C-alpha cells in the first residue's frame, strides 16, 4: 500500500539475499546536528584516550626495561657476594688447617724437647 511505502524503507545488504524492512523515523535536523556534535566530541575524546594509552604503554615499557636492568644488577651483585663469601670461607678453612698444623708441630717439638 501507499502508506506502507511512506512508513518503511527497504534496505538490501551487499549480497542482496536478505531484504529488511526498517521503519523510517523522522528526526528533526537540530537533533541530528546535536547527535553529530556528540559523535564528534566522543571521537575526539576517544582519540585523546588512545594517545594517553599509548603514552602509558611506552612508560610501562620503560619501567619494565629499568626493572630488568635493576634485576640484572642485583643478580650480578649476588653472584659477586657469593664469590667473595666462597673466597673468604676458603681462606678461613686454610687458616684453620695452618693453625692445626702449627699445633701439631708445636706438640711434636715439645715431645722432642722432653726426650
Helices and strands as residue ranges (DSSP letters): H 2-7, E 8-12, E 19-23, H 29-114
